[in-house]
Amino acid sequence: MTPLTKPYLRRLRNEIDLRTLIVEVLQLEHRYSDGRWHFLCPVCREFNTAVNPATNLGRCFCCQKNFNPIDLVIIVKHFDFLHAVDFLDPLLPEEPESPPPAAPTEPS
């Protein structure tokens, strides 16, 4: 298991696209209404929801609950925090490798 560092948990929260998680992984009911995309809130079962792509957070305007990927997995799958992290880990995009250091240039 990957160590639960703040940067790692931040990556789980920010780099796993919430809409993809909702539609493809958790397969929550979702729909377009009035030109907007909504998902079924797993807490109150209403569709008065939205996802903010800039923050990667979901919000239910009925029960006032906010969701990040970890929160959503905990609620939908009935997992504890560690199981939710294990579930999400394979969905995390690979970190880009650091480029090798530049070779020193010869003075002219």
N, C-alpha and C positions, 0 to 999 in steps of 0.2 A: 504494500500500500504506500502511496506517495505521502510523505510527511505533510501534516496539515498546517502549513505555514500561511501567514496572511496573504502573501502574493499568490499562492496556489488557490486559496479559497476565493480571492478576488477574481482570478481567472475563471473559475467555475461560474461565478456569478455574472461576469461580464462577457465572456467569450462564447458561451453556449447560447445560441440565439433562442430567445424565449418562444417566439412564434413557431420555430421548427420543433422545439421540444413539445409544445402543446399539440401540434398537428401530427407530426410524424412519430414521435416517441411515446408520448402519453396518450395520444389519440383521443383527446378531449373533443367533445362536440364544439363546433365553431361555425360561424356564418357571417355573411355580409348583410348589413341592414342599413339603409339610408346611406349607402356608399362607404360604410365603415365596417372594419373587421372586428368581430366580437368572439369571445370564447365563453363556454359555460363555466361559471364560477364553481369550483369544487366545494366551496363552503356553503353558499346560499342557493346555488343552482339557478341563478339568474344570468341573463345575457347582457347586463348593463356593465360591460367590461371594456377595457382597452389595454393595448401594449404600447409603451413608449419606446421606440427603437433607439432613441438617443441614450436612454438610461438602462435599457433591457429589463424594465420592470413592468409587470402587469398590475392592473388595479381593477377592483370591483367597486363600482360606485353605489351599489346597494348595501353591501355589508361593510364597506370601507376598508377592505383587506387589500394589502399590497403583496405582490408575489415576485420573488426572484426565482431563478431555476431551482435552487436548493429548497426553498420554501414549498414550491409547487410539488416537487417530488415527494417531500415529506407528507404533504396533505393527500395527494392523489394515490400514492402507493402505500400509505400508512407505514412509512419507514421512519426509523430514527435518523438522527443527523448523520452518523457514520455510514449507515447503509445508503442514504441518499447520496453522499459524496462518492461512495464506491459505484453506485449506479451511474452517476454523471461522468465519472472519470474517463471512460472510453469515448465519450462524446466531445471531450475537450480537444480543440484543434492542437496539433503539435506546435510546440514553440519553434520559431525559426531559429536555426543554428546561427550562432554569432559568426560573422565573417572572420577569416584569419587576419591577423594583424598585417598591415601594409608593410611591404618590404622597404627598408631604408633606401632612400634615393642617393645616388652618387653626386657629390658636389661637381659643378661644372667648371 
